[in-house]
Amino acid sequence: MKVFESGSTEGDVFATVASDALGEAGLARFEATGDLDGFVEIPSAFLSSLCFGGPDSRDVYITTADNPLDPDKGGTVFHARSEISGSEVPKAAV
């Protein structure tokens, strides 16, 4: 399993995953111990990023590099609601 991008929640980590062995791409949730807690397949050959948003940080946005269901669209943004809110990201000073 190859992890390309990740985002964190309170105690858990979500990650976009592509698996060469199974040919799956999707959103995985790992426990703090590193054990896989869940996996949702996303219709794409390559997931490029994910982030949490919304007023309660429970909106998950996933971007892909392709769309096998509608190839003319190219990359796609998927939106889902999470049972767990994402971690707050501290603001950076530049």
C-alpha positions as CSV (number, residue, x, y, z in Angstrom):
1,M,0.0,0.0,0.0
2,K,1.5,3.3,-1.0
3,V,0.4,6.5,0.8
4,F,0.6,9.7,-1.3
5,E,-1.1,12.3,0.9
6,S,-2.5,12.5,4.4
7,G,-4.6,14.6,6.8
8,S,-5.0,14.1,10.5
9,T,-7.9,13.9,12.9
10,E,-8.0,13.7,16.6
11,G,-6.0,10.5,17.2
12,D,-6.5,9.0,13.7
13,V,-4.9,9.7,10.3
14,F,-6.7,9.7,7.0
15,A,-4.7,9.0,3.9
16,T,-5.2,8.8,0.2
17,V,-3.9,5.4,-0.9
18,A,-3.1,3.6,-4.1
19,S,-2.3,-0.1,-4.0
20,D,-0.3,-1.6,-6.8
21,A,-1.1,-5.2,-5.8
22,L,-4.9,-4.7,-5.7
23,G,-5.3,-1.9,-8.1
24,E,-7.3,0.1,-5.6
25,A,-7.3,3.8,-5.0
26,G,-9.2,5.3,-2.1
27,L,-9.4,6.9,1.3
28,A,-8.1,5.0,4.2
29,R,-8.3,5.7,7.9
30,F,-5.5,4.5,10.2
31,E,-5.6,4.3,14.0
32,A,-2.9,6.0,16.0
33,T,-1.2,2.6,16.3
34,G,-0.9,2.4,12.5
35,D,-3.6,-0.3,12.0
36,L,-5.9,0.2,9.1
37,D,-9.4,1.1,10.5
38,G,-11.3,1.5,7.2
39,F,-11.0,2.0,3.5
40,V,-13.4,3.6,0.9
41,E,-12.6,3.0,-2.7
42,I,-12.6,6.1,-5.0
43,P,-13.1,5.7,-8.8
44,S,-9.7,6.9,-9.9
45,A,-6.3,5.5,-10.8
46,F,-4.6,8.2,-8.8
47,L,-5.7,10.4,-5.9
48,S,-3.7,13.5,-5.6
49,S,-4.7,15.2,-2.3
50,L,-7.3,15.4,0.5
51,C,-8.2,18.1,3.0
52,F,-10.8,18.7,5.7
53,G,-13.0,21.8,5.7
54,G,-16.4,23.2,6.7
55,P,-17.5,24.8,9.9
56,D,-17.0,21.6,11.9
57,S,-14.0,20.3,9.9
58,R,-16.0,17.2,8.9
59,D,-16.2,17.9,5.2
60,V,-13.5,15.8,3.3
61,Y,-12.4,17.0,-0.1
62,I,-10.4,14.5,-2.3
63,T,-8.8,15.5,-5.6
64,T,-8.0,13.0,-8.3
65,A,-5.8,13.1,-11.4
66,D,-8.4,11.3,-13.6
67,N,-12.0,10.2,-13.7
68,P,-12.5,6.7,-15.2
69,L,-16.3,7.1,-15.0
70,D,-16.2,10.3,-17.2
71,P,-12.7,10.6,-18.8
72,D,-13.6,13.9,-20.5
73,K,-13.7,15.6,-17.1
74,G,-10.1,14.8,-16.3
75,G,-9.3,15.3,-12.7
76,T,-12.2,15.4,-10.2
77,V,-13.0,16.8,-6.7
78,F,-15.0,14.5,-4.5
79,H,-16.7,15.6,-1.3
80,A,-17.9,13.5,1.6
81,R,-18.8,13.9,5.2
82,S,-16.7,12.3,7.9
83,E,-17.8,11.0,11.3
84,I,-14.6,12.4,12.7
85,S,-13.5,16.0,12.3
86,G,-10.1,16.9,10.9
87,S,-7.4,18.4,13.1
88,E,-7.1,22.2,13.1
89,V,-4.1,23.4,11.1
90,P,-2.2,26.2,12.8
91,K,-1.8,29.4,10.7
92,A,1.7,30.0,9.4
93,A,3.4,33.4,9.5
94,V,5.3,34.2,6.3
